C-alpha cells in the first residue's frame, strides 16, 4: 500500500501536503503546529494545552464555539490535541465542505487575537483546571503522564515538566502571556497543513492559497534548549507512589533512540514482542500463565527529540503485591535479554505492526495526521510509505543485540503505583 503524496509551500512558509483518495466522499484537514509543552518556559507551564482550548473560542469572524457548530452542522467532526512537541487541529468533512474547514483554520491562524478576551481566558483556564482534576489529580494512576517524564528526564530538560501544566502556572497566565505565545508559535512558517481524502487537487490548491496565502509569517521563535541526554540512565531509577487504587501498576521505562532515528525501529519491534496483543510476552506470561496481572502491554512514547522511551505498562490483579508484580515483569525482560528473540516472534510482531499501520491509514483523518507528523518531524511526508519496510528490515539478531544493550539494569526507570495501605513497599 502506497499513499499518494504531493507537497509544496506557500510564500509565507506554510508547508502543504496533499493526498488524494476518492474511495469515500470525505476529506480530512489536519493542521500541525510545531509547538508543545517542550516550548514552555519555567513558570508558564500548560500554555500549549491551554491554547488548544483557546483556539475553539472564536476568532475575528467566528463566534465562541461556532467552529464546532459550523463543522458539525455540515456533517463533519473535529477536535485538537497537544503533545510534548506539537499541537494539532483537525476536521473530517463531507468532500464538498473542504473549503469550510480551510476557512475556519485560516481564520483562527490569522485573526484569533482580536477575539481573545479576559473572560474567554478565565473560562478556558477553569476548564483546563477541571480537566486536570478529572484526568490527572483524581484519576487512578492519573499522574503517570507527568511522573514518568519527570523520572526519566532531568529537571532542566523540556520534557521533564507536566504536559497539562500546574495549577499555579495556569492561575498566573495573563492575557498578554497567551497572546505572546500565539504570536510566537501559531504562524504559517511553524505549521503543516495536510488535506487527505476525496478532493480535486487544483481546487484545493486554490482554496489553500485564497485562505492562507496572505497570512504573514512569524518573526522567529526561540530555539529549544539542548534536548540531548545520555544514551542510557546509567542506573536503575525508581519512584514508588502510594495512590487511591486497589491494585498496583508498574511503568518500567528504558531510554531508546529518538523516534525515527538510529535503532528506534528495533525498539518499536521489541515493544511489539513484549506487549502488543495477547500473544506477546508480557500478557502471555503475566496475564494468562501466572494470572497476576489484569492488563499488560509495551509501547514506545514516540518522542522525536533527544531520546524516546520504551515502556512496559502492567497492572496487577487486586491482592498481588507490588514487589511480586515488579519482580515478574523484570524477570520477563531479563529472560528476553538472556534468550534473545525468536524468528516466530519477529514475524508476529511485524504482522501486528503492519496490520495496525495499514488499518489506520484507511481513515482519511489518520492518514492526514500521519502525513503531518512526518512532514513536521522529518521534513518529508512521503516517508510514511517507508514505515512498513523499515520495520521489516529489522532482524532477529538486531533485536536481540538491542535488548542486551538497551534493556539492562543500567537503563531502567520504575514508576510503581501501590495502594495507599502498602506504602512501605521497598
C-alpha positions in Angstrom: 0.0 0.0 0.0 1.5 3.3 -1.1 -0.1 6.6 -0.3 0.0 9.4 -3.0 1.8 12.4 -1.6 2.2 15.9 -3.1 4.0 18.6 -1.2 4.6 22.3 -1.7 5.0 25.5 0.4 3.3 28.9 0.3 5.5 32.0 0.2 4.7 32.6 3.9 6.4 29.3 4.8 3.2 27.2 5.3 4.0 23.6 4.2 1.1 21.9 2.5 0.7 18.1 2.0 -2.0 16.7 -0.4 -3.0 13.0 -0.5 -5.9 12.1 -2.7 -8.2 9.1 -2.2 -11.6 9.2 -3.9 -12.7 5.9 -2.3 -15.2 7.6 0.0 -16.7 11.1 -0.2 -14.9 12.5 2.8 -11.9 14.8 3.2 -9.7 15.4 6.2 -8.0 18.7 7.1 -5.1 18.4 9.6 -3.0 21.3 10.8 0.1 20.6 12.9 1.8 23.5 14.8 5.4 22.6 15.8 4.8 23.6 19.4 4.1 21.7 22.5 4.8 21.7 26.2 8.5 21.5 25.5 8.4 25.1 24.2 7.0 26.4 27.5 9.3 28.3 29.9 9.6 27.8 33.6 6.6 29.3 35.5 4.5 29.2 32.4 3.7 25.5 32.0 0.4 24.4 30.5 0.3 27.1 27.8 0.3 24.7 24.8 -2.6 22.7 26.2 -4.4 25.9 27.3 -4.1 27.2 23.7 -5.7 24.0 22.3 -8.8 25.1 24.2 -8.5 28.8 23.3 -8.4 28.1 19.6 -12.0 26.9 19.8 -13.2 30.1 21.4 -13.7 32.1 18.3 -11.7 34.4 16.0 -12.4 37.7 14.1 -15.2 36.2 12.0 -16.2 33.1 14.1 -18.0 33.4 17.4 -17.1 31.3 20.5 -18.0 27.7 19.9 -19.2 28.5 16.4 -16.3 26.4 15.0 -17.9 23.3 16.5 -21.4 24.4 15.3 -20.3 25.0 11.7 -18.4 21.8 11.3 -20.9 19.6 13.0 -23.8 21.4 11.2 -22.1 20.5 7.9 -21.9 16.8 8.9 -18.3 16.9 10.0 -16.2 16.0 13.1 -13.4 17.9 14.7 -11.0 18.1 17.6 -7.5 19.0 18.7 -4.7 17.5 20.8 -1.5 18.6 22.5 1.7 16.7 22.9 5.2 17.4 24.2 6.4 18.8 20.9 3.4 19.5 18.7 -0.2 20.7 18.8 -2.7 19.7 16.1 -6.2 20.6 15.0 -8.3 18.5 12.6 -11.6 18.2 10.8 -13.1 15.4 8.8 -15.8 16.7 6.4 -18.0 15.6 3.5 -15.9 16.3 0.4 -17.9 19.3 -0.7 -17.3 21.0 2.6 -13.5 21.2 2.3 -13.5 25.0 1.9 -15.4 25.5 5.2 -12.7 23.6 7.2 -9.9 25.5 5.5 -11.6 28.9 6.1 -12.1 28.1 9.7 -8.5 27.0 10.3 -7.1 30.0 8.4 -9.3 32.5 10.2 -8.1 31.5 13.6 -4.5 31.3 12.4 -4.7 34.8 11.1 -7.3 36.5 13.3 -7.5 34.9 16.7 -6.1 37.7 18.8 -8.9 40.3 18.1 -11.4 37.9 19.6 -9.4 36.9 22.6 -10.8 38.3 25.8 -10.0 38.0 29.5 -13.4 36.4 30.0 -12.6 33.7 27.5 -9.2 33.1 29.1 -10.7 32.8 32.5 -13.3 30.4 31.3 -10.9 28.1 29.5 -8.4 28.3 32.3 -11.1 26.9 34.6 -11.9 24.2 32.0 -8.3 23.1 31.9 -8.0 23.1 35.7 -11.1 20.9 35.9 -9.7 18.6 33.2 -6.5 18.3 35.3 -8.6 17.5 38.4 -10.6 14.9 36.5 -7.9 13.3 34.3 -4.8 13.6 36.5 -5.3 14.5 40.1 -8.4 12.4 40.8 -7.9 9.6 38.3 -6.4 6.3 39.4 -2.8 6.3 38.2 -3.6 9.6 36.5 -0.4 11.3 37.5 1.7 8.9 35.5 1.7 11.3 32.5 3.8 13.7 34.5 5.6 11.5 36.9 7.2 9.2 34.3 8.7 12.1 32.2 9.9 13.7 35.4 11.6 10.5 36.4 13.2 9.9 33.0 14.3 13.5 32.1 16.4 15.9 34.2 14.7 19.0 35.7 16.2 21.3 33.1 15.0 19.2 30.1 12.0 20.4 28.2 10.3 17.0 28.5 10.6 17.0 32.3 7.6 19.1 33.3 3.9 18.3 33.1 2.1 18.5 29.7 -1.1 19.8 31.2 0.7 22.3 33.4 0.5 23.1 37.1 -2.5 24.8 38.8 -0.2 27.6 40.0 1.1 28.4 36.5 -2.3 28.2 34.9 -3.5 30.7 37.6 -0.7 33.1 36.7 -1.3 33.1 32.9 -2.2 36.6 31.8 -4.0 37.6 28.6 -0.7 39.1 27.2 1.2 35.9 28.1 -1.3 34.0 26.0 -1.2 36.5 23.2 2.6 36.4 23.0 2.5 32.6 22.9 0.2 32.8 19.9 2.2 35.4 18.1 5.4 33.4 18.6 4.2 29.9 17.6 0.9 30.0 15.7 2.4 31.2 12.5 2.3 29.7 9.0 6.0 29.1 8.9 5.7 26.9 12.0 2.8 24.8 10.7 2.0 21.9 8.3 -1.4 21.7 6.6 -2.5 18.3 5.3 -5.5 17.5 3.1 -6.3 13.9 2.6 -9.2 12.1 1.1 -11.7 12.9 -1.7 -10.8 16.3 -3.3 -9.8 18.0 -6.5 -6.1 18.9 -6.3 -6.3 22.1 -8.4 -9.4 23.3 -6.5 -7.7 22.5 -3.1 -4.5 24.4 -4.0 -6.7 27.4 -5.0 -8.5 27.3 -1.7 -5.3 27.0 0.3 -3.8 30.0 -1.4 -7.0 32.0 -1.0 -7.4 31.4 2.7 -3.8 31.0 3.9 -1.7 32.8 1.4 -2.0 36.3 2.8 -1.2 35.4 6.4 2.1 36.9 7.5 4.9 34.6 8.5 6.2 34.9 12.1 9.0 37.0 13.5 11.0 34.0 14.6 10.7 31.7 17.6 13.2 30.8 20.3 15.1 27.6 19.8 14.5 24.7 22.1 17.2 24.1 24.7 19.6 21.2 24.2 17.4 18.1 24.0 20.2 15.6 24.2 20.5 13.2 27.2 22.9 10.3 27.8 22.0 7.3 25.8 21.1 5.3 29.0 20.1 6.3 32.5 23.3 4.9 34.0 21.4 3.5 36.9 18.1 2.0 37.9 15.8 4.9 38.8 12.8 4.2 41.0 9.7 6.1 42.2 7.0 4.4 44.4 3.7 6.3 44.5 1.1 5.5 47.1 -2.3 6.2 45.4 -6.0 5.6 46.0 -6.0 2.4 43.9 -7.0 -1.2 44.5 -4.1 -2.7 42.5 -0.5 -1.9 41.9 0.7 -0.7 38.5 4.2 -0.6 37.1 5.6 1.6 34.3 9.1 0.2 33.5 10.8 2.6 31.1 14.0 2.3 29.1 15.7 5.1 27.2 16.0 4.3 23.5 16.9 6.4 20.4 14.5 9.2 19.4 11.5 8.2 17.3 12.5 7.5 13.6 16.2 7.8 14.4 19.0 5.3 14.7 17.8 1.9 16.1 14.4 3.2 17.0 12.6 0.8 14.7 14.3 -2.0 16.6 12.9 -0.6 19.8 9.4 -0.5 18.2 9.7 -4.1 17.2 10.8 -5.1 20.7 7.8 -3.2 22.1 5.6 -5.4 19.9 7.3 -8.6 21.1 6.9 -7.6 24.7 3.5 -6.2 24.8 1.4 -5.8 21.5 -1.5 -8.2 21.5 -2.5 -11.0 23.8 0.1 -13.4 22.3 3.1 -11.1 23.2 5.4 -12.0 26.1 4.1 -9.8 29.0 0.3 -10.6 28.5 1.1 -14.3 27.8 3.2 -14.7 30.9 1.7 -12.4 33.5 -2.0 -12.3 32.5 -2.6 -15.8 31.1 0.0 -18.1 32.7 0.8 -16.6 36.2 -2.5 -14.7 36.4 -1.0 -12.0 38.5 -1.9 -9.1 36.1 -5.2 -7.8 34.7 -3.5 -6.0 31.8 0.0 -5.8 30.3 1.4 -4.0 27.3 4.5 -2.3 26.0 4.9 0.6 23.6 7.2 3.5 22.6 6.4 7.0 23.7 7.3 8.3 20.2 9.4 11.3 21.2 11.2 12.7 18.2 13.9 14.8 20.0 16.7 13.8 22.3 15.6 10.2 23.1 12.4 8.2 23.2 11.1 5.8 25.9 10.2 2.1 25.6 7.6 1.4 28.3 6.3 -1.8 29.9 2.9 -1.0 31.4 1.5 -3.7 33.7 -1.4 -3.6 36.1 -1.6 -6.2 38.9 -4.7 -8.1 39.9 -6.0 -7.0 43.3 -4.2 -8.7 46.1 -0.9 -9.2 44.1 1.9 -7.4 45.8 3.7 -4.6 44.1 7.0 -6.4 44.8 5.9 -9.5 43.0 4.5 -7.6 40.1 7.7 -5.7 39.5 9.8 -8.9 40.0 7.9 -10.8 37.4 7.9 -8.0 34.8 11.7 -7.6 35.3 12.1 -11.4 35.1 10.4 -11.4 31.7 12.6 -8.6 30.4 15.7 -10.4 31.7 14.6 -13.6 30.0 14.3 -11.8 26.7 17.8 -10.4 27.2 19.3 -13.8 28.1 17.4 -15.9 25.5 17.0 -13.4 22.6 14.2 -13.1 20.2 12.8 -16.0 18.0 12.0 -15.7 14.3 8.4 -16.6 15.1 8.2 -13.6 17.5 9.7 -11.3 14.9 7.3 -12.3 12.2 4.3 -12.0 14.6 5.4 -8.5 15.8 5.9 -7.3 12.2 2.5 -8.6 11.1 0.8 -6.8 14.0 2.6 -3.6 13.4 1.9 -3.7 9.6 -1.8 -4.6 10.2 -2.3 -1.7 12.7 -0.5 0.7 10.4 -2.4 -0.2 7.2 -5.7 -0.3 9.0 -5.1 3.2 10.4 -4.3 4.7 7.1 -7.6 3.6 5.7 -9.1 6.5 7.6 -8.7 9.9 5.9 -8.2 11.5 9.3 -5.5 9.2 10.5 -3.8 9.4 7.1 -3.8 13.2 7.3 -2.4 13.1 10.8 0.5 10.8 9.9 1.4 12.9 6.9 1.5 16.0 9.1 3.6 14.1 11.6 6.2 13.0 9.1 6.3 16.4 7.5 6.8 18.1 10.8 9.4 15.7 12.3 11.3 14.6 9.2 10.5 17.3 6.6 9.5 14.5 4.2 5.9 13.3 4.4 6.5 10.6 1.7 8.5 8.7 4.3 5.1 7.5 5.6 5.3 4.9 2.8 8.6 3.5 4.1 7.3 2.7 7.6 6.4 -0.9 7.0 9.7 -1.7 5.2 11.8 -0.1 7.9 10.2 -2.4 10.5 10.5 -5.3 8.1 14.3 -4.7 7.8 14.9 -5.4 11.5 16.4 -8.9 12.0 16.2 -11.2 15.0 19.9 -10.7 15.7 19.4 -6.9 15.7 16.5 -7.2 18.1 18.4 -9.5 20.5 21.5 -7.3 20.4 19.4 -4.2 21.1 17.8 -5.8 24.1 21.2 -6.7 25.6 22.4 -3.1 25.0 19.4 -1.0 26.0 17.2 -3.0 28.4 19.8 -3.8 31.1 19.8 -2.7 34.7 21.8 0.5 33.8 18.9 1.8 31.8 15.7 1.2 33.7 13.2 3.6 35.4 10.5 2.1 37.6 7.4 4.1 38.3 5.4 1.9 40.7 1.9 2.8 41.9 0.8 1.0 45.1 -2.4 1.0 47.1 -2.0 3.6 49.9 -2.2 0.8 52.6 1.0 -0.6 51.0 3.2 2.5 51.3 6.0 0.5 52.8 6.8 -1.3 49.6 10.6 -1.3 49.1 
